[in-house]
Amino acid sequence: MKKGTSILLLITLVYLVSCQSNNYQFLNRNSQISYTEIKQSGIQLGACQAGLTNSKEEYELMDTLGVEWIRSAFFWGRLEKEPGVWNFAFYDKLMEDAEKSNKKILIILTYDVPWIHKEGERGRNISNKNLPYFLNYVEIIARRYGDRAAGFEIWNEPNTPMFWKGSDNEFFELTKKTTELLKQIVPDIPVAVGSIFYHPVMFGKSYLKKMIENGVLENADAVSIHPYGLSMSASAKRVTAADKLIKEYGYNKEIWITEIGVTTGGWYPNKTSVPKQANAVIEAIVRFSAAGADLITWFKLLDGQMPEDVISGISSEEFFGLAYPDFSLKPSGKSFSLLSKALQGSHYIPDGISLIDISNNKLESYRFDLNDITNIIIWADRSEKIINVNGYQSAFTIVNLITGKKTI
């Protein structure tokens, strides 16, 4: 192991952590790591639907969480409700507050406006005929905010009928023309294409393949995907497969997970408990980073309801947050905070360390390096796990990422 402070982060899928026996030993300390293929920025973390209250308390919450990126939709329908009549007040304030708090804004360019459609025409669709209207919106946003944005993302989940009702080819044309225009106006600001609901039920892989074959990635910097699913492990494998598919076509693009989350309420059949959401946060950040993601933005920052105010029939969309509406942290927020402060800016090191499990229980480990600090994430599959660090040559700290308890 390289010199310097080393931090060992131990998590379990439950809540007990200890340092008392000889059940596990570290093996294969690999310090011969080449960084020539690793992105300089390291892992970046953020949250969706953040900054919407325009309040000091919300930005203080983001600082506590370690949220650096804000993924925010700059809705065309909010900005230009009537042709040529623009209202920038809300987004001017959002940009101003974000800059004061050193937050990076990822601008989503979306959706349509009612006045471009004839009576009886479907919304959530930009036909080739109406594309010049959309490109005018893109140009105005790019010229007003482009050099202050951290990135642009085009549309949201176009492979779902909820968000796109036009043809695939129409969307691919919109994406290509939008990317070309952004690169003319703000060439140094990264552009993410896709925003794909990346799950087999929505044919995420085939949609990505179709995008690639239609030349959509040509001028893009990143591909954005939303790998929702019942298992973070299975979702991470899909992320790895997406990265591989992109490279097979000769592209070297960043992977941005611009939405991932787990709900703790409502009627969705895959909702989880509040404590288990904390585990899901940890799994998402660790597994997706290891799978090749450069940016992960959790959906979303705040719940829509306080627990005591919840009534039956409320949508599960209200309960994905890392914190409650009063800005108090959920357990998932506490885990996000601990992990973001340890891993943000670091690099995942494949095969950087391995473990031998003497007690023959399932154990996983992931190594992340930041300057002279090594962080090792470990979790197991049972309610009680005891770990002993043998032959480790640097000082280390063990942190339970659920409770925050530290052992030096």
C-alpha angles and dihedrals in degrees: 000000000000121000124270137053116336123197120202113202113196122190132171130197084247131029116275124099128171142164104208116107145039099254097121134036130191114237136176102034099193114193096162096096123156115210096190091103096040122099112249095224096059124203114347124198134195147146137246124235092018127147093032096124093055087218134142089228093059093053090047087053090052090051090051091050095045092239108165101166127057116199106205133172112227092204113213089207091058094046101045109024090160126031110278095358108115130188113190098165099107096046094042087057092045092052092046094050093045092051092049089053094043093244122151117230121217104197117212111206104213160177137346134267126238095235095067091063127079118230109287095020118127123253126223088056135102110198120203087254091057096040094099089062091054092046090052088055090049092050094050092049093045093050094045101042108006101102090047095050124093091214148330129242121194116227126318128267098336091177090070122078090224092068106025126034100169129086124287091243091054090053093047090052091049091051095048094047092045093050092049091051094048091050090053094051103034106012095171097054113093119242123207120202130193109037083192124182089232104206132112091242088064094038091244097168095048090047091053090049091051090050091052094048090051092056097249094137095053099102098019126110098203144015115227122208138173106215099189117168147130093270127044088203092057091043091053090053089055089052090052090048091050091052090049092049092052092050092048088063090053099258125129103199131155118250114231119191095203094172133028129139150135125229125224099198149019127062104305108126092224096055115133138203122274092250093048091052087066090058090048091055091053093046092048096052095042100040097042092047089051089047091059106270115151097188129029121186115186119223103254148004102204137028115234095226138040111237093246092053097052117121128185119275097035114142118258087233086081095065109052093096131123089216140025123255090264088061094249114140124255114215087262089058092053091052092046090051095051094046098043092053090051101042109026108117093012128119128235111237112208112222088359092141137000134196134218112216107211094180090055095237126137111270132170129194135187128187124213124180129203116176104302095344124096119197119194119194115203131177137167140200104242137070096248125044129168120194133189124191110217125190095358107156101201135059113270142188126210116212127185102220093204099052101019091231113155131207117192 
